[in-house]
Amino acid sequence: MSALRRPLTDVVRGWLDLNGPLLGPAFYLFESVRSYIEERKEAFDARFGTDTAAPVLGRDQRPGVYFYVATTASLIYEVIEALALPPDVFAFVDMGSGKGRALLVASEFAFAKIVGIELSPQLHRIAQNNVKRYSPQTQQCTDFDLRCMNVVDYAYGPEPLVLFLFDPFDRETLESVVSNLEASLRENPRDAYIAYVYPQFEDVLQASPILRKVQEGGPRWRPWSRYVVYATSPGSDGAAKTAAQRPGSG
Ligand SMILES: C[S@@+](CC[C@H](N)C(=O)[O-])C[C@H]1O[C@@H](n2cnc3c(N)ncnc32)[C@H](O)[C@@H]1O
């Protein structure tokens, strides 16, 4: 009986999977329309000559399906400003960086370096081109490090960290990311923040003994605009620190 039940559960899970054959195309259509509307409002690519807005649903490589959709630029600004940290000592690491929109926006802040980790070679190449094209006068960091690899294999550098995640992967991958981060921080204690947009698996962060929630924002009725921020060290809620600021933001 249980042998029969398991395949049925798998089938139902497949139907409910947003990257699956049933909901995948519907989700892709929804995200395409949403991205088109957002891009008309923000004109990010039109202003900077980049290629970040169009979603990509890829099925051509391990570990299977990947789905790229860019974070709205204004939301990335909001999240980084909400961190309220002095960016110049932090590495900004986008886990699942896609075409690099978050990397480009992060470069408007004086981070020590900006790292993008992306599984898809196609998206990685587009991100590399975008980084070359993006050079507004307001840019404060040009130290980019783009890697085409699985996030679970990424070894963190020695700097304090801001990890940025926009609904990039499944629960299992997020668990590996958090456990690698914990190991790295045990070995080399330093400040670390995880900014998680569209936090579907927030319980994984909640379960970490070294992380605590310090911020949340975005309306619940637009789950793709919701974000949470978790931090490690006791003094890292940022209240008394110099806020990250982009030029001209007041
Ligand atoms: C929703 S997109 C986010 C893109 C970008 N962070 C942004 O905010 O504009 C998620 C990205 O994560 C990538 N991804 C998924 N699983 C990954 C993994 N295990 N390692 C590296 N990248 C991964 C996907 O290919 C996709 O480009």
The ligand as an ORCA input file, in Angstrom:
! r2SCAN-3c Opt
* xyz 0 1
  C      15.103     33.608     -9.070
  S      16.702     33.655     -9.833
  C      17.446     35.007     -8.929
  C      18.412     35.844     -9.759
  C      19.152     36.966     -9.062
  N      19.603     36.578     -7.738
  C      18.322     38.209     -8.932
  O      17.928     38.526     -7.826
  O      18.077     38.908     -9.916
  C      17.454     32.211     -9.092
  C      18.753     31.781     -9.754
  O      19.371     30.772     -8.957
  C      20.045     29.866     -9.824
  N      20.278     28.607     -9.096
  C      19.363     27.667     -8.749
  N      19.937     26.660     -8.072
  C      21.268     26.969     -7.984
  C      22.393     26.327     -7.405
  N      22.256     25.168     -6.767
  N      23.611     26.918     -7.512
  C      23.748     28.102     -8.175
  N      22.711     28.774     -8.744
  C      21.487     28.216     -8.648
  C      19.069     29.738    -11.000
  O      19.723     29.250    -12.159
  C      18.589     31.180    -11.144
  O      19.392     31.902    -12.051
*
